[in-house]
Amino acid sequence: MKVLQFTVPVPLDKTIIVQRDVLPYFYPHLHRHQEVQLTWIQQGEGTLVADNNMHAFRPSDIFWLGANQPHIFKSDPSYFAPRSRKKIMALVIFFNPDGNLSALFNLPEMKPLKNFVQQQQCGFKVPALQTPDISAQMLRIANSNGPEQLMHFVELLRLLSGCPDISPLAAVNKKVTVSDHDGIRIGNIYNYIMHNYEHPITLEDAASQVHMTPHAFCRFFKKHTLHTFVSFLNEVRINEACKKLTDGNYDNIATVAYTSGFNSITNFNRVFKSVTGKSPSEYLNSYFQHVEKTGQQQ
C-alpha cells in the first residue's frame, strides 16, 4: 500500500470536494495527495505532522495543507484505547488548482488568488481571529452546489488570502522528497514514536521498527526528516507536554514531565526551553495571555 501517495475520490461532476469525517480517530498513516486540503477540526485533539514539523490541534483549529505535502493528523492515544467511545469530527475541503480548476485560476482576475495558493505549499494554520469567518464560509461551500458553490469557494480563497501573520507549518526552504517505500518506513517510525513517547525509547528500539541497524537508521532518519532521532523524539514529547499544560489536567509541572516521557524535571525544563524558547511557566503565561487577548478581540 502506498502510504504517502493517497488518491482523493473525485466525483465526475465536482471540482471542489467536500468531506465530512465522523470517525473513531483520524486516518492514522502519513500520506500526501495532489489536492490542496483545508481541514476544520470540529471535534478531536492530537498532533498534526506536516512534512517534518509538529503542531498540536484542537477543536476549532483550521489547517491548510499544500498539494503533495506529507501529513498526518494523529489523534491522541486515548482515541485508540480499547472500548474508547471518543470520536473525531472534521469538515475537509479538497481542490486541485492544476486540475479542472486551472482554467479558473488562469483568469487575469484570479491572479492574486493563484499567487496566494502557489505561495502556501508549506501549509499554514488559520489565525484564531479568522477561524469564525473561514469556518462559516466552509459551511456555505458544504451546503451548496453548482455555480453557487464555486462562488463561495472563490470567496473562501479571498478570505484566506487576507489572513494576517500566516506562519508556514513546515520549513519553507527544506522540502524533502520521499519515495513511497521510504514514506512507509518513516510513517511506521512516526507511528511508533507517537504511540510510545511516554515510555523510554532507545535508538535501537526505533531502528528495529524498520529493520535497520542503528547507524543506518540515524543516516536514513536525518536525510528524510532533517531531524536527528533524539531531536524528533524530544519535539514529540514537548508537543505533548504543551497540550497537557494548556489543557490544565495535571497536578504539577513534574507530573507533565514524567507523563510526557522525561525521566527528570531538570532535563524536561532544559529540553522544553530549547524547543519552545520558553520555560514551562513562561509558556503557560504566554498562552493564557494570548487566549485572553483573543477573547477580548472577538
Protein Blocks (a to p, Z undefined) as FASTA:
>chain_A
ZZklccddddfkbcbdcdddddfbdcfbdcddfbdcddddfbdcddddehjaccdddehi
acdddehiacdddddfklmgghiabdcddddddddfklmmlmmmmpmklmmmmmmmmmmm
nopaddfklmmmmmmmmmmmmmgghjllmmmmmmmmmmmmmpghiacfbdfklcccddfk
lmmmmmmmmmmmmmmmmpccdfklmmmmnopafklmmmmmmmmnopafklmmmmmmmmmm
mmmmmnopafblmlmmmmnopabfklmmmmmmmmnopafklmmmmmmmmmmmmmmmZZ
